[in-house]
Amino acid sequence: MSKVYDVIVLGAGPGGLAAGLYAGRSRLSTLIIEKGQDGGQIAITDDIENYPGQIVEGETGPSLIARMTQQVEKFGAERVSDTINAVELDGEIKILKSAKAEYQAKNVIIATGAYARPIGCKGEAEFRGKGVSYCATCDANFFEDLEVFVVGGGDSAVEEAMYLTKFARKVTIIHRRDELRAAKSIQEKAFANPKIEFFWDSVVEELGGDDILQWMKVKNVKTGEVRTVEADEEDGMFGVFGFIGTVPNSKLFEGILDMDERGYIRTDEDMHTSIPNVYAVGDVRIKSLRQVVTAAADGAIAAVQVERSLSDYF
C-alpha cells in the first residue's frame, strides 16, 4: 500500500474512535485499523450508566459504540479490518505490517486497549455481564442490596471491594492465600469495614445459574474442600467481580516503546510516547482510571497533537 496517511489509528475502541473522529474533522487523511469488532471491552457490556450524554435508559456498549462509529464515518476516516504483526516506528514514515498488507503514516495513535485478566474458572465466559464483572465503577450499582464476591487480594481488589460496600449488602473477598497482598493501610480499612468478609486460601472453581449467576463452587486450596455458594432465594442472583489484574495489548511494541513492568505504555499528558509522532491512548497506557470517558478524552488529545505536529511540519 503506497499511500502515506497523516495518521493511522490502531484500534477502534472508544479511544481509537475518538481519535479518528477528531483527526477526520481536522481534514487529516486517517486510517483506522481494527482486527475485531469496534468497541473493545465496552462492546460486550450490556448496560452503561456513566458516560456523559448517553441515552439515560437502555444504553448498551454496542449501541454507544455504533453511534461513535457513525460519527467517525461521517468525517471521512478510512477503515480496514486487519491484524498488525510488526511495526517500524523509528523513521519519519511509520510502517505497520500485516500478513496481507503494509500501511504507512506520518503519525501513529496506538489504541489497542487492555483486557481483564480472567478468573480462570468454568462458566466465567458464559456469565460475563450476567453476574460476572471486572469493573466496580462500571457495574456496582447493578448489585445494590445484593451479595457480591471479589476475587483477588491486591490493592485494586481490596479498594474495589470497599467501593462495592456502598452498594452491596455484603462483600466477600475470595483470596487464594491466607493474607492479603494489598498495602497495610488498605487492609486496615477493609478489616474495619463491617460489610466485608473473607474466604481465605480459596479459589473459584465454577460459576453457574439459569441465565444469570446463581451459584458458584469455591475450593479451599489447602484442604481441598469444595463448597457451593448459592444466591439468597429472595435475591435470585449475586455478583462476582474479578480483580486479579488487567493485561495491556502492547506485546507488539515490546522493546520499541517505553513501558512499565506490566507492559503499559508510558506517555506524557498529551499522549506522546517515547518515540516522536507515536501516541498511545486509552487502556493500553499508564493511567489512573480506565473508563470509556477517559479513553475518548485520550483519543481527542492525541488527534489534536497530531494535527498540531503536521501544521508545524508544513
SULBEL-V740777 format. One record per residue. N is the residue number from 1. RES is the residue in one letter. PSI is psi in radians with two decimals (NA if undefined). D_FIRST is the distance of its C-alpha to the first C-alpha in whole Angstrom. Layout:
# SULBEL-V740777
N/RES/PSI/D_FIRST
N/RES/PSI/D_FIRST
This chain:
# SULBEL-V740777
1/M/2.04/0
2/S/-0.30/4
3/K/2.37/6
4/V/1.95/8
5/Y/2.72/11
6/D/-0.70/14
7/V/2.43/15
8/I/2.28/13
9/V/2.11/16
10/L/1.76/16
11/G/2.42/19
12/A/0.78/21
13/G/-2.96/24
14/P/-0.69/27
15/G/-0.80/25
16/G/-0.71/22
17/L/-0.69/23
18/A/-0.71/25
19/A/-0.76/22
20/G/-0.67/20
21/L/-0.88/23
22/Y/-0.68/24
23/A/-0.73/21
24/G/-0.73/20
25/R/-0.43/24
26/S/0.12/23
27/R/0.54/21
28/L/2.51/18
29/S/2.06/14
30/T/2.35/14
31/L/2.25/12
32/I/2.18/15
33/I/2.17/14
34/E/2.29/17
35/K/-0.35/18
36/G/-2.45/21
37/Q/2.66/23
38/D/2.58/23
39/G/-0.43/26
40/G/-2.38/26
41/Q/-0.58/30
42/I/-0.34/31
43/A/-0.33/30
44/I/0.36/33
45/T/2.16/36
46/D/-0.63/38
47/D/2.38/40
48/I/2.32/39
49/E/-0.10/42
50/N/0.38/41
51/Y/2.09/37
52/P/2.30/39
53/G/0.04/39
54/Q/2.97/38
55/I/2.24/40
56/V/-0.74/43
57/E/2.24/44
58/G/0.19/42
59/E/2.34/39
60/T/2.92/36
61/G/-0.90/33
62/P/-0.66/31
63/S/-0.68/33
64/L/-0.79/32
65/I/-0.63/28
66/A/-0.69/28
67/R/-0.67/29
68/M/-0.75/27
69/T/-0.71/24
70/Q/-0.72/26
71/Q/-0.77/26
72/V/-0.77/22
73/E/-0.65/21
74/K/-0.60/24
75/F/0.30/22
76/G/0.12/19
77/A/2.33/17
78/E/2.71/14
79/R/2.56/14
80/V/2.47/12
81/S/2.01/14
82/D/2.81/13
83/T/2.03/15
84/I/2.27/14
85/N/-0.02/16
86/A/2.57/15
87/V/2.61/15
88/E/1.87/15
89/L/-0.15/17
90/D/-0.55/19
91/G/3.03/17
92/E/-0.63/17
93/I/2.12/13
94/K/2.46/13
95/I/2.24/10
96/L/2.22/11
97/K/2.44/10
98/S/-3.08/11
99/A/-0.37/13
100/K/-0.16/10
101/A/2.93/7
102/E/2.26/6
103/Y/2.46/6
104/Q/2.52/8
105/A/2.75/11
106/K/-0.44/14
107/N/2.62/16
108/V/2.32/16
109/I/2.02/19
110/I/2.08/20
111/A/0.83/22
112/T/-0.14/22
113/G/-2.88/26
114/A/2.95/29
115/Y/2.59/31
116/A/2.33/35
117/R/2.14/36
118/P/2.67/38
119/I/-0.65/41
120/G/0.46/41
121/C/2.84/44
122/K/2.36/44
123/G/-0.10/44
124/E/-0.87/41
125/A/-0.66/38
126/E/-0.51/41
127/F/0.21/42
128/R/2.20/40
129/G/-0.02/40
130/K/0.54/44
131/G/-0.45/45
132/V/2.27/43
133/S/2.87/41
134/Y/0.26/40
135/C/1.81/40
136/A/-0.71/44
137/T/-0.65/43
138/C/-0.74/41
139/D/0.01/43
140/A/-0.73/47
141/N/-0.33/48
142/F/-0.20/48
143/F/0.49/50
144/E/2.26/53
145/D/0.25/56
146/L/3.04/55
147/E/2.39/55
148/V/2.74/51
149/F/2.42/51
150/V/2.19/48
151/V/2.07/47
152/G/2.92/46
153/G/0.16/49
154/G/-3.02/47
155/D/-0.89/47
156/S/-0.69/44
157/A/-0.81/46
158/V/-0.70/49
159/E/-0.73/48
160/E/-0.60/47
161/A/-0.75/50
162/M/-0.67/52
163/Y/-0.72/50
164/L/-0.43/50
165/T/-0.28/54
166/K/-0.34/54
167/F/-0.84/53
168/A/2.71/54
169/R/-0.62/57
170/K/2.46/57
171/V/2.18/54
172/T/2.17/54
173/I/2.19/52
174/I/2.06/51
175/H/2.39/51
176/R/-0.18/51
177/R/3.11/53
178/D/0.15/57
179/E/2.69/56
180/L/2.71/53
181/R/-0.15/50
182/A/2.79/50
183/A/2.56/51
184/K/-0.67/55
185/S/-0.62/55
186/I/-0.70/53
187/Q/-0.76/55
188/E/-0.71/58
189/K/-0.68/57
190/A/-0.78/56
191/F/-0.47/59
192/A/-0.15/61
193/N/2.06/59
194/P/-0.27/62
195/K/-0.18/59
196/I/2.27/57
197/E/3.06/58
198/F/2.44/57
199/F/1.82/56
200/W/2.72/56
201/D/0.67/55
202/S/2.63/53
203/V/2.65/50
204/V/2.20/49
205/E/-0.62/49
206/E/2.52/48
207/L/2.53/48
208/G/3.04/49
209/G/3.09/50
210/D/1.49/50
211/D/-0.61/47
212/I/2.80/48
213/L/2.09/48
214/Q/-0.31/52
215/W/2.78/53
216/M/2.73/52
217/K/2.23/53
218/V/2.24/53
219/K/2.34/54
220/N/2.06/56
221/V/-0.27/55
222/K/-0.73/58
223/T/-0.36/60
224/G/-0.07/58
225/E/2.38/59
226/V/2.17/57
227/R/2.60/58
228/T/2.18/57
229/V/2.19/56
230/E/2.61/57
231/A/2.55/56
232/D/2.40/59
233/E/-0.68/61
234/E/-0.58/61
235/D/-0.80/57
236/G/-0.18/56
237/M/2.95/53
238/F/3.04/52
239/G/2.59/48
240/V/2.13/47
241/F/2.14/44
242/G/2.12/42
243/F/1.07/42
244/I/0.43/41
245/G/2.83/38
246/T/2.77/35
247/V/2.06/32
248/P/2.52/29
249/N/1.25/25
250/S/0.11/24
251/K/-0.59/24
252/L/-0.42/21
253/F/0.15/22
254/E/2.33/25
255/G/-0.02/26
256/I/-0.83/23
257/L/2.69/25
258/D/2.23/28
259/M/2.91/30
260/D/-3.08/33
261/E/-0.31/35
262/R/-0.14/34
263/G/0.11/30
264/Y/2.42/30
265/I/2.33/28
266/R/2.34/30
267/T/2.90/29
268/D/-3.02/32
269/E/-0.25/33
270/D/0.27/30
271/M/0.15/27
272/H/2.36/26
273/T/-2.91/26
274/S/-0.12/27
275/I/2.26/23
276/P/2.46/23
277/N/0.31/20
278/V/2.21/20
279/Y/2.71/22
280/A/2.39/24
281/V/2.75/25
282/G/-2.65/28
283/D/-0.29/29
284/V/-0.24/27
285/R/2.85/29
286/I/2.17/32
287/K/2.86/34
288/S/-0.35/38
289/L/2.10/37
290/R/1.70/34
291/Q/2.88/34
292/V/-0.77/32
293/V/-0.65/34
294/T/-0.58/33
295/A/-0.77/29
296/A/-0.71/29
297/A/-0.75/31
298/D/-0.80/28
299/G/-0.72/25
300/A/-0.77/27
301/I/-0.81/28
302/A/-0.75/25
303/A/-0.68/23
304/V/-0.67/26
305/Q/-0.67/25
306/V/-0.82/22
307/E/-0.71/23
308/R/-0.68/26
309/S/-0.65/24
310/L/-0.64/21
311/S/-0.74/25
312/D/-0.64/26
313/Y/-0.74/23
314/F/NA/24
